[in-house]
């Protein structure tokens, strides 16, 4: 019974986004740790664009999405049930140095700061959702 209360689409997406941000933090940290490793190619985590395509598959085709504001409305059949999760890609398009390494510490540190802000925003949003659920339960 309580599974349906906590298992809302918003909370599910926030949970996936927080897990992806955690994985991105690890990928960026690995890039920074290998800044002096010859022939190391930086990696990046792709999540938001993949999730957007999963949630809004018809958006690219120019079709408008239905707004579902009531459980009785017709569903868009947009769910994250088939979502495979984030993808880690190698960036082989550039080489920063003669040893074949393409990690730029300044870019990685900026990405780390951006990801930290992103995770903090997700955590605040998750907290707000849980607080709202708690207020509804308490009456």
N, C-alpha and C positions, 0 to 999 in steps of 0.2 A: 504494500500500500504506500509506504513512504518512498519507495523507489521511484514512483511516478512523480512525486512532489519535487524531489531533488534532481531527477533525470530529465531536465528540460533541455530543449534545443540550445538555448542561450548558454546554459552552464556546460553542456557538452562541447560546444565550439570553444568556449573560453578555456576549458580544460585542455583541449587539443592544442590551442594556441600557446598556452603556458608550457606544455610539454615540448612544443617545437622551439619556443624561446630558450628553454633549458638546453635542448640539443644544439641550438645555434651557438649558445655560450661555450659549449664544449668544443664545437668545430672551430670557432674563432680562437679559443685558447690554444688549441692544437696548432693552428696556423702560426700564432705568435711563438709558441715553443719551438717551432721548426724554422724560424726565420734564418738561421745560419746553416741549415741542412742542404747540401748540394742537391740539385735536381728535384727538390721538393716543390710540388705544385699546390697552391692554396686550394682549399675547399670552401664551398658555400652551401648553406642550407636554404632550400626553396620550399616555402610553405604557403604563404599568403595567396600567391597567384594560383596555386593548385587547388586550395580550398575554395577560392572564389569561383573557379570553373566548376567545381563539384556542387557548390550551393546554387549557382546561377548558370546552368549550362546553356540556356537559350539566350542569354544576354548578348553573346557574340553574334547571334544570327539576327539581331534586331527585333526579336519578339518581346513584347512587354510581359512582365510577370504579374500574376494575380496577387493581390494583397489579401492574405489570410489573417483576419483579425478575430475570427470566431471559429471554434471547432467545427461548426456546421458548414463552414465555407468549403468550396471545392479546393482540394489540395493541389499544389504545384508539383507534387511528388519530388520535391527537393529535399534530400536528406543527406546525411554524411555516412549512411550505412555502407556504401561502397568505397568510402574514402580510404586510400591506402596510407596516407600520412605524408610527412615531409620527405624530401629527397635531398641527398647530399651529392653535389656535383663537383667535379674537379674543374678548376679554371686552368685550362691549358692554352688559352689564347694569348697570354702574355708571358714575358720573361723579364724580370727586373734587373738581373745581374748576369754576368758571364758564366756563373756556375749553374745556371738553369733554374734557380730559385725565383719565384714570382711573388713572394710575400713582401708587402709594403707595411712595415710596422705602424706607420701613421694611419693608413686606411683601416687596418685591423683594430687599432685602438678606438678609432671613431665608430666603427661598426659595433664594437663592444659596448661603448657608451650608449649608442642608439638602441641596442638590444636590451640593455639594462632599463632604460626608460620605457621601452615597449612592455617588458615583463612587469614593471611596477604598475603601469596603466592597466594591464590585464588583471593583476592581483587586486587593484582597487575596484575594478568592475565586478570581479568575482565576489569580493567582500560585500559590495552593494547588493548583488543578487541574493546572497545568503542572508544578509540583514533583512531584506524585504521579505524573504520566505519566513524568516523567524518572526517578523512582525505580523504576518498573516496568520501564522500558527498560533501565536499568543493572543491574537484578536485585538 
